[in-house]
Amino acid sequence: MPPKNKFSKDQIVEAAFAIAEKEGIDGITIRKVADQLGSSIAPIYVNFTDVDALKQAVIGQVVNVSHRLLAEETSRSPFANIGVASLRFAKEYPVLFKDFVMNQNDYLQDYDEGMGDVLIDQMRDDPELQEFTNEELQDILFKMRTFQTGFSVMVANELFLKEFDMDKMIEMMDSTAEDVVRAARLRKGRDA
């Protein structure tokens, strides 16, 4: 009898992530992952109790990708970097973006709750935003996320003309961010 293939937990998650990139998280099955690895299902069950545990590990990988994209954006203000990272995620991982943003699910509930604090901290590092309170930053973030989500949906669904490249998208996003921050400053001045 030939020896059974052994796969690390990371290799199994990587194979499942490749499936999720094409089919979404719900496309992951133990059988598909085994086929992707060229293996039986046994090595997967050695590392994961069931498909839901494997999906949670893939979601963790999605979170890691999200953090990596954000960390790679360092050429603009921290606030702008958040938006560019979101656009890149939508462009590079459209199926996952649609899965997490456009479909009703609980996949990123914990991630989204914790990520708000991370994003506020990033915004606080932006010299242009230091005058705002946490509550005001949350309001600005919510408005920009609303715009950014719609914008990223358009990117993920390829609803832009071919001439509308990433540079033009960033320019539009930056312009909108300036408008939102300017309006917040005006409100802050009126309320003072």
C-alpha positions in Angstrom: 0.0 0.0 0.0 1.5 3.4 -1.0 2.1 5.8 1.9 -0.6 8.5 2.5 0.2 12.0 1.5 0.8 14.3 4.4 -0.2 17.9 4.2 0.3 20.7 6.7 -2.5 22.7 8.0 -1.2 25.7 6.0 -1.2 23.7 2.8 -4.7 22.6 3.3 -5.8 26.2 4.1 -4.0 27.4 1.0 -5.8 24.8 -1.2 -9.2 25.8 0.4 -8.3 29.5 -0.2 -7.7 28.8 -3.9 -11.2 27.3 -4.1 -12.7 30.3 -2.3 -11.0 32.7 -4.7 -12.9 31.1 -7.5 -16.1 29.9 -5.9 -16.5 31.8 -2.6 -16.3 30.5 0.9 -19.5 28.3 0.5 -17.7 26.6 -2.5 -15.3 25.0 -0.1 -16.0 21.3 0.6 -13.7 18.7 2.1 -13.9 16.7 -1.2 -12.9 19.7 -3.3 -9.9 20.5 -1.1 -8.8 16.9 -1.2 -9.1 17.0 -5.0 -7.1 20.3 -5.1 -4.4 18.6 -3.0 -4.5 15.3 -5.0 -5.3 13.5 -1.8 -7.9 11.6 0.1 -10.1 13.5 2.6 -8.2 11.9 5.5 -5.4 14.5 5.8 -8.0 17.3 6.0 -9.9 15.6 8.8 -6.6 15.1 10.7 -6.2 18.9 10.8 -9.9 20.1 10.8 -12.9 18.7 12.6 -15.3 19.7 9.9 -15.7 21.9 6.8 -16.8 24.8 9.0 -13.5 24.7 10.9 -11.7 24.8 7.6 -13.8 27.7 6.4 -12.9 29.6 9.6 -9.3 29.1 8.8 -9.8 30.4 5.3 -11.6 33.4 6.7 -8.5 33.9 8.9 -6.4 33.9 5.7 -8.7 36.5 4.1 -8.2 38.7 7.1 -4.4 38.2 6.7 -4.6 39.2 3.1 -6.6 42.3 4.0 -4.1 43.3 6.6 -1.2 42.7 4.2 -2.9 44.9 1.5 -3.3 47.6 4.1 0.3 47.3 5.3 1.5 47.5 1.7 -0.2 50.9 1.3 2.3 53.4 2.7 2.6 56.1 0.0 -0.4 58.2 0.9 -2.0 59.4 4.1 -3.1 56.6 6.5 -6.8 57.4 5.7 -6.2 57.2 1.9 -4.3 53.9 2.4 -7.4 52.3 3.8 -9.4 53.1 0.7 -6.7 52.0 -1.7 -6.3 48.7 0.1 -10.0 48.2 -0.2 -10.0 48.9 -3.9 -7.1 46.5 -4.4 -8.9 43.8 -2.5 -12.0 44.2 -4.7 -9.8 44.2 -7.8 -7.5 41.3 -6.9 -10.1 39.1 -5.1 -13.5 40.0 -6.7 -15.2 36.7 -5.7 -14.1 36.9 -2.1 -15.0 40.6 -2.0 -18.5 39.9 -3.3 -18.8 36.9 -0.9 -18.0 39.1 2.1 -19.6 42.4 1.2 -22.5 41.6 -1.1 -23.8 38.3 0.3 -25.6 37.9 3.6 -23.2 36.0 5.9 -21.6 36.0 9.3 -18.1 35.3 8.0 -16.5 38.6 9.0 -18.6 39.7 11.9 -15.9 39.5 14.5 -13.3 40.8 12.0 -15.4 43.8 11.1 -16.1 44.7 14.8 -12.3 44.6 15.6 -11.2 46.2 12.4 -13.1 49.5 13.2 -10.7 50.2 16.0 -7.7 49.4 13.8 -9.0 51.8 11.1 -9.7 54.6 13.6 -6.1 54.1 14.9 -4.8 54.4 11.3 -6.9 57.5 10.8 -5.6 59.0 14.1 -2.0 58.8 12.6 -3.1 61.1 9.7 -2.1 64.7 10.5 -5.1 65.9 8.6 -7.5 64.1 11.0 -5.9 64.7 14.4 -8.3 67.5 15.3 -11.3 65.1 15.3 -12.6 63.1 18.3 -13.0 59.3 18.1 -16.8 59.8 17.5 -16.1 62.2 14.7 -13.6 59.9 13.2 -16.1 57.0 13.3 -18.6 59.2 11.5 -16.1 60.1 8.8 -15.1 56.4 8.5 -18.7 55.3 8.2 -19.3 57.8 5.4 -16.1 56.8 3.6 -16.8 53.1 4.0 -20.3 53.6 2.5 -18.7 55.3 -0.5 -15.8 52.9 -0.6 -18.1 49.8 -0.4 -20.1 51.0 -3.4 -17.0 52.0 -5.3 -15.4 48.6 -4.5 -18.6 46.8 -5.6 -18.2 48.6 -9.0 -14.6 47.5 -9.2 -15.3 43.9 -8.2 -18.0 43.7 -10.9 -15.9 45.5 -13.5 -18.5 48.2 -14.0 -15.9 50.8 -15.1 -14.7 51.7 -18.5 -11.3 50.2 -19.3 -9.8 53.7 -19.3 -10.8 54.1 -15.7 -7.6 52.7 -14.2 -6.4 52.4 -10.6 -4.9 55.9 -10.7 -8.2 57.4 -11.7 -10.0 55.4 -9.1 -7.6 56.6 -6.4 -8.0 60.2 -7.6 -11.8 59.9 -7.3 -11.5 58.3 -3.9 -9.1 60.9 -2.6 -11.4 63.7 -3.9 -14.4 62.1 -2.1 -12.4 61.7 1.1 -11.4 65.4 1.0 -15.1 66.3 0.6 -16.1 64.2 3.6 -13.4 65.6 5.8 -14.0 69.2 4.6 -17.7 68.8 5.5 -16.8 67.3 8.9 -14.6 70.4 9.6 -17.5 72.7 8.6 -19.9 70.9 10.9 -17.3 71.0 13.7 -16.9 74.8 13.2 -20.6 75.3 13.3 -21.1 73.2 16.4 -18.3 75.0 18.3 
